[in-house]
Amino acid sequence: MNADTVQVEGSAPAGMAPEAPPMSAPATLIGIFAKPRQTYQALQSKPRVLAPLLVVLIFQVVFGLVLAQSGILKNDTLARLEAKNAPPEQIEAVTRVMDGPAKYGFVFAGPIVLVFSLLVSAALIYFIANLMLGARLRYIHYLCIAAYGAVVGILDQLVRLMIALSRGTLQVHLGVGAFLGEDLTGLMRILDTATDPLLLWATAIEALGVAVMAKKGFGFGVLAVLPGYLILVSLSALQQ
């Protein structure tokens, strides 16, 4: 046998990077914060979706229940009605609804909206990265990337929730809006959301995931997730 053809068992062929060692589901959920590049490398051959999705859904339900019990949604809704000089009858009717079981409706609607948004986000990244930029990944890879990005995004939601509970309102500014006062114009709300450091972190994790799995540079990943980020920023700002 020719010695040049002999390979050590378990080693990668010449010119190919060795496959990353597998990671358990709990390890990936921790690793996406501590060592995201290695985590995505381990997920490349077998993308996970269920584990990060369950974690995000559980937190979404918990956040919804806390908000429903706190009365913050009711306070913000009544404040907007009063600012519009709504008639007392309308305010009273809304108060009755917000004090009843209907206030838990968004708790169940939240997870549905979240799953839908992840599916759409993954589809958008798939369109940009595969069809426009030439990557060759399956849709499940992008859904995995979006799901783990949402896991990192839990920190943004958690910080917003804590500040909202302390202030009694969901009008929380974590970007440049924190230095500009409470009443922000539409453009400034968009700028505030766009400069939210925790949201930028979650987006950077997604961009890194695209770059690692597609075996491209980080700039490639940024281009792939940028349209979705801009859409998210616009929608988030309009909800405030």
N, C-alpha and C positions, 0 to 999 in steps of 0.2 A: 504494500500500500504506500502511495506517495505521502511523505510526511507533510507536504504543503497542504494536503487536503484534510488532514486530521484536525478536528476542533475539540476543544475541551467541552465536556458535557455541560449544558446549561448556559454556555457563553453565547453571545449574540454574534451573528455573522459579521465579517469585516465590513466596515463602512456604515453599520447600523448601530444606533444607540441602544443600550440594553434596556429591556422593558422594566418599568418601575415596579417595585414590589407591591403586592396588593395591600389594601388597607380596609379594615372593618368599617361598617357604617358609623359607629361612634367616633372612630379615629378620624374619619373624613370630616365629621361635623366640628371636631376640635381643630383639625389641621387646616381647615379653610380660613381660620383666623391666625394660627401660628405659623404655618408653612404652606401657603396656598399653592405655590408652584408645584411642590412635591405632591400635594393632594390631587391636583388636576392631572398630573402625570400618572398617578395611580388609578385615576378614574377613566383614563383615555381608552383603555381596552374594554372596560366594562362600566359604562356610565351609570351612576345611581340617580334615581329620581324620587323613589318612594320615601327614603329616610329624610332628606331635606324638606320634602313637601309636607310630611307629617309634622315635623318640627315647626315649620312656618304656620301651618294651619292651627296647631295647638296654641301657639302664641297669639294668633289672630283672634281666636275665640276668647282667650283670657283677656286680651286688651279690650275686646268688645264688651265683655261682661263688666269689667272695671269701669269703663266709660258709662255704661248704662246705669250702673249703681251710683256713680258719682254725681249725676245730674248736670254734668258739663254740657252735654248735647242740648238739654233743655234750656240751660242758661244762654247758650250761644244762639239758639233758634229764636228765643223770645227777644234777645237783644237786637237781632236783625229785623224782626217784625216791628219792634218799637222804633228803630231807626227809620223805618219806612212809613211810620205813622199809621200802622195797621189799625183797623177798628177794634175796640175792646172785645167784641164778640169773637173775632177771629183769634185774638190772643188767648181768650178763655178756652176756645175749642182746641187750640194747639196744646195748651197746658194740660187739658184732660187727656189728650192722646199721649203726650210725653210722660204723664204720670201712670199710664196704664201699661198693660203687657206689650203694647206696640213698640215700646222703647227697646225691646229685645229683638225686634225684627232685623235690625242691621247686624246683630251678632251672628245671625245665621246667613245673612246676605254677604257679609264680609268674606268668608272662606270661598264662596262661589265666585265672587268678583276676583279674588286673589288667584284662583286656579285659572280662570279665563285670562287674566292679565299675563300670567306666566306662559300660557300657551301662545298668546299673541306675541309676547316679547321674544320667545324662542323662534317663532316663525319669522319675525322681522329680522332677527340676527341671522337666521338661516338664509333669508333672501339676500341680505347685504353681503355676508361673508362668502356664501357658496356661489350664488348666481352672479354677483357683481364683482367680487374680489377674487374668485377662483379657488376658494377653499374646497376641500373634499371631505366633509364630515356629514354624518347622518343627523337628522332632526333631533334624535334622542340626545346627542352630544350637546346641542344648544339648549335643550330643555334642562339638562343636567346643570349646565352653566348658569342658566337663569334661576334655577331652584337654589343653588348654593349662593348665588348673589343675593337672593332674598333672605337666606339665613343670616348673612352679614348685615343686611338691611334691618334685621330685627333690632339691632342696637339703636338705629335712628328712631324707630318707633318707640322703643323703651324710653329713650331720653325725652322725646316729645311728650310721652304720656306722663312722665314724672313731673315735667315742668307744667303741663296742663293741669295736673291735679293740684299743684301748689298754687297756681294762679287762678284756677277756676274757669279757664277758657282754653279752647283749642287753638287760639291765635298765638302760635309759638313760632318765633323766628330764630333759626340756628345759623343762618348765613349772615350776609352783610346787613340784613334787616335788623339784627340785634343791636346795631349801632345807630339806627335811623328812626327810632320811635315806634309807636304802635300803628299809626295810620299810614299804610303804604299804598301807593298807586299800583295798578295792575302790573306795570313794567317792573317796579321795584319788588313786588312779590315774586315775580319770575326770577329776578336776579338773586333774591334772597334764597329761594329754593335751589337755584343752580350753584350757589356757593356754600350750601350745607356740607360741611366736611364729612359727615357720616354717610350722606348719600353719595358723595364723590368716592368715598372708600368702597362702598358696595359696587359702584359702577366700575371702579378700577379692578376689582376682583373679577367681575365679569369679563372685562377686556383682557385680563391676564389669562382667564380660562380659555377664551377664543384663541389667543396667541399660542398657548401651550398645546392645546389639542390640535390646532391646525398646523403646528410647528412653524409659526411665523413670528415676526417681531411684535413687540408690544404695541407699536403704532398701528399695525394691522388690526389688532384687537380693539383699539380705540375707535378706528374708523367703523368697525362692525357694530359696536354698541352705541355709537354717538347718536344716530337717528332716534333710537328708542329712548335714550336719555333725554333728548330734547323734548320728545313727546311727553314723557313722564313729568318733566319739570313744568311744562305748560299746564298739564292737567292738575298737578298738585297745587300750583299757584292759584288756579281758578277755583279750587275747592275751598280756599281760605276765605 
